[in-house]
Amino acid sequence: MTQLLEQALTAIAKLPAPEQDAIAAILIEELASEQRWAKAFEKSQGLLAKLADEALAEDQAGLTKPF
């Protein structure tokens, strides 16, 4: 455990139980959200690569305009 996380948990442990539970619920939801984003990003890598290849091909064919 990092020192910063240990400091945060020590401070949280001093709070009343309902506040501890509220913070715990926020942390659990944030971790779950990060996992969902990571899975979604992982699944989209093939599509993103295909889109990037298409964009490069269009640019090389002179089909794009500068901003």
Gaussian input, Z-matrix of N, CA and C with variables (Angstrom, degrees):
# hf/3-21g

backbone

0 1
 N
 C     1     B1
 C     2     B2     1     A1
 N     3     B3     2     A2     1     D1
 C     4     B4     3     A3     2     D2
 C     5     B5     4     A4     3     D3
 N     6     B6     5     A5     4     D4
 C     7     B7     6     A6     5     D5
 C     8     B8     7     A7     6     D6
 N     9     B9     8     A8     7     D7
 C    10    B10     9     A9     8     D8
 C    11    B11    10    A10     9     D9
 N    12    B12    11    A11    10    D10
 C    13    B13    12    A12    11    D11
 C    14    B14    13    A13    12    D12
 N    15    B15    14    A14    13    D13
 C    16    B16    15    A15    14    D14
 C    17    B17    16    A16    15    D15
 N    18    B18    17    A17    16    D16
 C    19    B19    18    A18    17    D17
 C    20    B20    19    A19    18    D18
 N    21    B21    20    A20    19    D19
 C    22    B22    21    A21    20    D20
 C    23    B23    22    A22    21    D21
 N    24    B24    23    A23    22    D22
 C    25    B25    24    A24    23    D23
 C    26    B26    25    A25    24    D24
 N    27    B27    26    A26    25    D25
 C    28    B28    27    A27    26    D26
 C    29    B29    28    A28    27    D27
 N    30    B30    29    A29    28    D28
 C    31    B31    30    A30    29    D29
 C    32    B32    31    A31    30    D30
 N    33    B33    32    A32    31    D31
 C    34    B34    33    A33    32    D32
 C    35    B35    34    A34    33    D33
 N    36    B36    35    A35    34    D34
 C    37    B37    36    A36    35    D35
 C    38    B38    37    A37    36    D36
 N    39    B39    38    A38    37    D37
 C    40    B40    39    A39    38    D38
 C    41    B41    40    A40    39    D39
 N    42    B42    41    A41    40    D40
 C    43    B43    42    A42    41    D41
 C    44    B44    43    A43    42    D42
 N    45    B45    44    A44    43    D43
 C    46    B46    45    A45    44    D44
 C    47    B47    46    A46    45    D45
 N    48    B48    47    A47    46    D46
 C    49    B49    48    A48    47    D47
 C    50    B50    49    A49    48    D48
 N    51    B51    50    A50    49    D49
 C    52    B52    51    A51    50    D50
 C    53    B53    52    A52    51    D51
 N    54    B54    53    A53    52    D52
 C    55    B55    54    A54    53    D53
 C    56    B56    55    A55    54    D54
 N    57    B57    56    A56    55    D55
 C    58    B58    57    A57    56    D56
 C    59    B59    58    A58    57    D57
 N    60    B60    59    A59    58    D58
 C    61    B61    60    A60    59    D59
 C    62    B62    61    A61    60    D60
 N    63    B63    62    A62    61    D61
 C    64    B64    63    A63    62    D62
 C    65    B65    64    A64    63    D63
 N    66    B66    65    A65    64    D64
 C    67    B67    66    A66    65    D65
 C    68    B68    67    A67    66    D66
 N    69    B69    68    A68    67    D67
 C    70    B70    69    A69    68    D68
 C    71    B71    70    A70    69    D69
 N    72    B72    71    A71    70    D70
 C    73    B73    72    A72    71    D71
 C    74    B74    73    A73    72    D72
 N    75    B75    74    A74    73    D73
 C    76    B76    75    A75    74    D74
 C    77    B77    76    A76    75    D75
 N    78    B78    77    A77    76    D76
 C    79    B79    78    A78    77    D77
 C    80    B80    79    A79    78    D78
 N    81    B81    80    A80    79    D79
 C    82    B82    81    A81    80    D80
 C    83    B83    82    A82    81    D81
 N    84    B84    83    A83    82    D82
 C    85    B85    84    A84    83    D83
 C    86    B86    85    A85    84    D84
 N    87    B87    86    A86    85    D85
 C    88    B88    87    A87    86    D86
 C    89    B89    88    A88    87    D87
 N    90    B90    89    A89    88    D88
 C    91    B91    90    A90    89    D89
 C    92    B92    91    A91    90    D90
 N    93    B93    92    A92    91    D91
 C    94    B94    93    A93    92    D92
 C    95    B95    94    A94    93    D93
 N    96    B96    95    A95    94    D94
 C    97    B97    96    A96    95    D95
 C    98    B98    97    A97    96    D96
 N    99    B99    98    A98    97    D97
 C   100   B100    99    A99    98    D98
 C   101   B101   100   A100    99    D99
 N   102   B102   101   A101   100   D100
 C   103   B103   102   A102   101   D101
 C   104   B104   103   A103   102   D102
 N   105   B105   104   A104   103   D103
 C   106   B106   105   A105   104   D104
 C   107   B107   106   A106   105   D105
 N   108   B108   107   A107   106   D106
 C   109   B109   108   A108   107   D107
 C   110   B110   109   A109   108   D108
 N   111   B111   110   A110   109   D109
 C   112   B112   111   A111   110   D110
 C   113   B113   112   A112   111   D111
 N   114   B114   113   A113   112   D112
 C   115   B115   114   A114   113   D113
 C   116   B116   115   A115   114   D114
 N   117   B117   116   A116   115   D115
 C   118   B118   117   A117   116   D116
 C   119   B119   118   A118   117   D117
 N   120   B120   119   A119   118   D118
 C   121   B121   120   A120   119   D119
 C   122   B122   121   A121   120   D120
 N   123   B123   122   A122   121   D121
 C   124   B124   123   A123   122   D122
 C   125   B125   124   A124   123   D123
 N   126   B126   125   A125   124   D124
 C   127   B127   126   A126   125   D125
 C   128   B128   127   A127   126   D126
 N   129   B129   128   A128   127   D127
 C   130   B130   129   A129   128   D128
 C   131   B131   130   A130   129   D129
 N   132   B132   131   A131   130   D130
 C   133   B133   132   A132   131   D131
 C   134   B134   133   A133   132   D132
 N   135   B135   134   A134   133   D133
 C   136   B136   135   A135   134   D134
 C   137   B137   136   A136   135   D135
 N   138   B138   137   A137   136   D136
 C   139   B139   138   A138   137   D137
 C   140   B140   139   A139   138   D138
 N   141   B141   140   A140   139   D139
 C   142   B142   141   A141   140   D140
 C   143   B143   142   A142   141   D141
 N   144   B144   143   A143   142   D142
 C   145   B145   144   A144   143   D143
 C   146   B146   145   A145   144   D144
 N   147   B147   146   A146   145   D145
 C   148   B148   147   A147   146   D146
 C   149   B149   148   A148   147   D147
 N   150   B150   149   A149   148   D148
 C   151   B151   150   A150   149   D149
 C   152   B152   151   A151   150   D150
 N   153   B153   152   A152   151   D151
 C   154   B154   153   A153   152   D152
 C   155   B155   154   A154   153   D153
 N   156   B156   155   A155   154   D154
 C   157   B157   156   A156   155   D155
 C   158   B158   157   A157   156   D156
 N   159   B159   158   A158   157   D157
 C   160   B160   159   A159   158   D158
 C   161   B161   160   A160   159   D159
 N   162   B162   161   A161   160   D160
 C   163   B163   162   A162   161   D161
 C   164   B164   163   A163   162   D162
 N   165   B165   164   A164   163   D163
 C   166   B166   165   A165   164   D164
 C   167   B167   166   A166   165   D165
 N   168   B168   167   A167   166   D166
 C   169   B169   168   A168   167   D167
 C   170   B170   169   A169   168   D168
 N   171   B171   170   A170   169   D169
 C   172   B172   171   A171   170   D170
 C   173   B173   172   A172   171   D171
 N   174   B174   173   A173   172   D172
 C   175   B175   174   A174   173   D173
 C   176   B176   175   A175   174   D174
 N   177   B177   176   A176   175   D175
 C   178   B178   177   A177   176   D176
 C   179   B179   178   A178   177   D177
 N   180   B180   179   A179   178   D178
 C   181   B181   180   A180   179   D179
 C   182   B182   181   A181   180   D180
 N   183   B183   182   A182   181   D181
 C   184   B184   183   A183   182   D182
 C   185   B185   184   A184   183   D183
 N   186   B186   185   A185   184   D184
 C   187   B187   186   A186   185   D185
 C   188   B188   187   A187   186   D186
 N   189   B189   188   A188   187   D187
 C   190   B190   189   A189   188   D188
 C   191   B191   190   A190   189   D189
 N   192   B192   191   A191   190   D190
 C   193   B193   192   A192   191   D191
 C   194   B194   193   A193   192   D192
 N   195   B195   194   A194   193   D193
 C   196   B196   195   A195   194   D194
 C   197   B197   196   A196   195   D195
 N   198   B198   197   A197   196   D196
 C   199   B199   198   A198   197   D197
 C   200   B200   199   A199   198   D198

   B1=1.4418
   B2=1.5253
   B3=1.3263
   B4=1.4536
   B5=1.5295
   B6=1.3167
   B7=1.4652
   B8=1.5312
   B9=1.3213
   B10=1.4577
   B11=1.5283
   B12=1.3267
   B13=1.4622
   B14=1.5244
   B15=1.3140
   B16=1.4622
   B17=1.5297
   B18=1.3322
   B19=1.4680
   B20=1.5301
   B21=1.3252
   B22=1.4602
   B23=1.5205
   B24=1.3164
   B25=1.4653
   B26=1.5268
   B27=1.3097
   B28=1.4650
   B29=1.5203
   B30=1.3248
   B31=1.4670
   B32=1.5247
   B33=1.3139
   B34=1.4680
   B35=1.5245
   B36=1.3172
   B37=1.4658
   B38=1.5290
   B39=1.3183
   B40=1.4720
   B41=1.5318
   B42=1.3133
   B43=1.4537
   B44=1.5219
   B45=1.3285
   B46=1.4797
   B47=1.5344
   B48=1.3027
   B49=1.4605
   B50=1.5342
   B51=1.3397
   B52=1.4706
   B53=1.5403
   B54=1.3209
   B55=1.4616
   B56=1.5289
   B57=1.3108
   B58=1.4665
   B59=1.5240
   B60=1.3262
   B61=1.4554
   B62=1.5257
   B63=1.3265
   B64=1.4674
   B65=1.5254
   B66=1.3136
   B67=1.4664
   B68=1.5291
   B69=1.3186
   B70=1.4654
   B71=1.5240
   B72=1.3328
   B73=1.4648
   B74=1.5301
   B75=1.3248
   B76=1.4636
   B77=1.5256
   B78=1.3124
   B79=1.4731
   B80=1.5274
   B81=1.3137
   B82=1.4747
   B83=1.5207
   B84=1.3242
   B85=1.4644
   B86=1.5245
   B87=1.3162
   B88=1.4653
   B89=1.5288
   B90=1.3047
   B91=1.4672
   B92=1.5248
   B93=1.3204
   B94=1.4682
   B95=1.5260
   B96=1.3202
   B97=1.4611
   B98=1.5257
   B99=1.3081
   B100=1.4615
   B101=1.5242
   B102=1.3250
   B103=1.4693
   B104=1.5240
   B105=1.3386
   B106=1.4656
   B107=1.5268
   B108=1.3445
   B109=1.4669
   B110=1.5182
   B111=1.3193
   B112=1.4649
   B113=1.5309
   B114=1.3216
   B115=1.4645
   B116=1.5257
   B117=1.3340
   B118=1.4673
   B119=1.5180
   B120=1.3192
   B121=1.4607
   B122=1.5232
   B123=1.3216
   B124=1.4649
   B125=1.5275
   B126=1.3277
   B127=1.4601
   B128=1.5238
   B129=1.3345
   B130=1.4606
   B131=1.5293
   B132=1.3176
   B133=1.4559
   B134=1.5250
   B135=1.3160
   B136=1.4595
   B137=1.5211
   B138=1.3202
   B139=1.4643
   B140=1.5251
   B141=1.3300
   B142=1.4609
   B143=1.5250
   B144=1.3185
   B145=1.4658
   B146=1.5232
   B147=1.3248
   B148=1.4624
   B149=1.5279
   B150=1.3221
   B151=1.4537
   B152=1.5282
   B153=1.3120
   B154=1.4630
   B155=1.5262
   B156=1.3171
   B157=1.4696
   B158=1.5276
   B159=1.3326
   B160=1.4611
   B161=1.5262
   B162=1.3205
   B163=1.4624
   B164=1.5245
   B165=1.3176
   B166=1.4654
   B167=1.5230
   B168=1.3214
   B169=1.4631
   B170=1.5294
   B171=1.3230
   B172=1.4624
   B173=1.5209
   B174=1.3344
   B175=1.4622
   B176=1.5183
   B177=1.3277
   B178=1.4713
   B179=1.5195
   B180=1.3333
   B181=1.4674
   B182=1.5259
   B183=1.3310
   B184=1.4486
   B185=1.5079
   B186=1.3337
   B187=1.4495
   B188=1.5264
   B189=1.3184
   B190=1.4577
   B191=1.5177
   B192=1.3216
   B193=1.4702
   B194=1.5207
   B195=1.3417
   B196=1.4732
   B197=1.5236
   B198=1.2913
   B199=1.4783
   B200=1.5007
   A1=107.94
   A2=116.10
   A3=119.22
   A4=110.18
   A5=115.13
   A6=120.27
   A7=110.48
   A8=117.13
   A9=120.03
   A10=111.26
   A11=116.38
   A12=119.22
   A13=110.68
   A14=116.85
   A15=120.56
   A16=110.55
   A17=117.15
   A18=121.04
   A19=110.42
   A20=115.69
   A21=119.87
   A22=110.74
   A23=116.99
   A24=120.17
   A25=111.91
   A26=116.93
   A27=120.59
   A28=109.86
   A29=116.79
   A30=120.58
   A31=110.86
   A32=117.03
   A33=121.04
   A34=110.54
   A35=117.23
   A36=121.27
   A37=111.76
   A38=117.74
   A39=121.63
   A40=112.23
   A41=117.29
   A42=121.37
   A43=110.86
   A44=116.75
   A45=119.59
   A46=110.39
   A47=116.77
   A48=122.76
   A49=113.52
   A50=119.48
   A51=117.84
   A52=112.52
   A53=116.82
   A54=119.98
   A55=110.82
   A56=116.98
   A57=120.39
   A58=109.90
   A59=116.56
   A60=120.55
   A61=111.61
   A62=117.06
   A63=120.64
   A64=110.29
   A65=116.75
   A66=120.39
   A67=110.02
   A68=116.65
   A69=120.08
   A70=110.55
   A71=117.32
   A72=120.99
   A73=110.50
   A74=116.91
   A75=120.77
   A76=110.45
   A77=116.51
   A78=120.83
   A79=111.55
   A80=116.47
   A81=120.44
   A82=110.19
   A83=117.39
   A84=120.70
   A85=110.97
   A86=117.27
   A87=120.70
   A88=110.79
   A89=117.25
   A90=120.92
   A91=110.78
   A92=116.73
   A93=120.60
   A94=110.36
   A95=116.72
   A96=121.27
   A97=110.81
   A98=116.96
   A99=120.99
   A100=110.99
   A101=116.37
   A102=120.04
   A103=110.96
   A104=116.82
   A105=119.69
   A106=110.85
   A107=116.91
   A108=120.42
   A109=110.76
   A110=117.11
   A111=120.52
   A112=110.69
   A113=116.97
   A114=120.46
   A115=111.07
   A116=116.58
   A117=120.33
   A118=110.30
   A119=117.12
   A120=121.08
   A121=110.42
   A122=116.27
   A123=121.07
   A124=110.92
   A125=116.07
   A126=120.43
   A127=112.53
   A128=117.08
   A129=120.44
   A130=113.46
   A131=118.71
   A132=121.07
   A133=112.92
   A134=117.98
   A135=121.30
   A136=111.60
   A137=115.86
   A138=120.56
   A139=110.77
   A140=116.89
   A141=119.87
   A142=111.40
   A143=117.06
   A144=120.66
   A145=110.52
   A146=116.68
   A147=120.38
   A148=110.68
   A149=117.08
   A150=120.78
   A151=111.62
   A152=116.85
   A153=120.45
   A154=110.58
   A155=116.96
   A156=120.66
   A157=110.92
   A158=115.92
   A159=119.89
   A160=111.31
   A161=116.37
   A162=120.62
   A163=110.64
   A164=117.87
   A165=121.09
   A166=110.80
   A167=116.67
   A168=120.53
   A169=110.49
   A170=117.25
   A171=120.54
   A172=111.22
   A173=116.08
   A174=119.54
   A175=110.80
   A176=116.93
   A177=120.96
   A178=111.50
   A179=117.27
   A180=120.72
   A181=111.58
   A182=116.86
   A183=120.54
   A184=114.48
   A185=117.08
   A186=121.80
   A187=113.47
   A188=117.37
   A189=120.81
   A190=110.00
   A191=114.98
   A192=121.06
   A193=108.06
   A194=117.56
   A195=118.54
   A196=110.77
   A197=116.10
   A198=120.88
   A199=110.45
   D1=138.34
   D2=179.87
   D3=-74.64
   D4=160.52
   D5=179.67
   D6=-64.47
   D7=-39.52
   D8=-179.48
   D9=-65.05
   D10=-42.87
   D11=177.79
   D12=-64.17
   D13=-39.70
   D14=178.35
   D15=-62.21
   D16=-40.81
   D17=178.05
   D18=-63.12
   D19=-43.18
   D20=-179.96
   D21=-63.29
   D22=-45.20
   D23=-179.58
   D24=-66.20
   D25=-34.62
   D26=176.63
   D27=-64.37
   D28=-43.31
   D29=178.58
   D30=-65.83
   D31=-41.40
   D32=179.18
   D33=-64.38
   D34=-37.17
   D35=-178.67
   D36=-63.62
   D37=-20.92
   D38=179.66
   D39=-83.28
   D40=-10.60
   D41=-178.45
   D42=-81.60
   D43=160.41
   D44=174.54
   D45=-62.09
   D46=154.19
   D47=-176.03
   D48=-53.46
   D49=-43.77
   D50=-179.92
   D51=-61.43
   D52=-37.20
   D53=177.85
   D54=-69.75
   D55=-38.12
   D56=176.04
   D57=-60.55
   D58=-44.91
   D59=-179.99
   D60=-64.04
   D61=-38.20
   D62=179.13
   D63=-64.38
   D64=-44.09
   D65=179.32
   D66=-66.69
   D67=-40.29
   D68=178.52
   D69=-61.67
   D70=-42.15
   D71=179.44
   D72=-63.05
   D73=-40.62
   D74=177.98
   D75=-62.54
   D76=-45.72
   D77=-179.44
   D78=-63.53
   D79=-43.20
   D80=-179.68
   D81=-63.40
   D82=-43.32
   D83=179.16
   D84=-65.63
   D85=-39.48
   D86=178.95
   D87=-64.11
   D88=-42.39
   D89=177.87
   D90=-63.61
   D91=-42.44
   D92=178.48
   D93=-63.71
   D94=-40.09
   D95=178.84
   D96=-63.18
   D97=-43.18
   D98=178.41
   D99=-61.68
   D100=-39.70
   D101=178.26
   D102=-65.55
   D103=-40.30
   D104=178.13
   D105=-63.40
   D106=-43.66
   D107=178.41
   D108=-62.50
   D109=-42.95
   D110=-179.03
   D111=-62.15
   D112=-42.71
   D113=178.84
   D114=-65.77
   D115=-42.81
   D116=179.88
   D117=-63.47
   D118=-42.37
   D119=179.76
   D120=-65.99
   D121=-41.10
   D122=179.28
   D123=-61.51
   D124=-41.89
   D125=-179.25
   D126=-70.30
   D127=-23.96
   D128=-175.36
   D129=-90.82
   D130=-1.58
   D131=-175.63
   D132=-58.81
   D133=-42.02
   D134=179.26
   D135=-62.78
   D136=-45.54
   D137=179.41
   D138=-65.14
   D139=-42.86
   D140=179.26
   D141=-62.71
   D142=-40.30
   D143=178.12
   D144=-64.23
   D145=-41.20
   D146=178.99
   D147=-63.53
   D148=-44.94
   D149=178.79
   D150=-63.25
   D151=-39.18
   D152=178.06
   D153=-64.76
   D154=-42.09
   D155=177.98
   D156=-62.20
   D157=-41.94
   D158=178.65
   D159=-63.63
   D160=-42.41
   D161=179.69
   D162=-63.98
   D163=-41.99
   D164=178.38
   D165=-64.71
   D166=-41.16
   D167=179.70
   D168=-64.10
   D169=-41.87
   D170=177.78
   D171=-63.81
   D172=-40.41
   D173=178.84
   D174=-65.32
   D175=-44.62
   D176=179.99
   D177=-65.38
   D178=-27.30
   D179=178.69
   D180=-84.84
   D181=1.37
   D182=179.06
   D183=75.64
   D184=24.19
   D185=-177.26
   D186=-95.79
   D187=6.35
   D188=-179.07
   D189=-113.90
   D190=161.35
   D191=178.60
   D192=-121.56
   D193=143.58
   D194=176.00
   D195=-68.45
   D196=156.22
   D197=178.55
   D198=-65.52

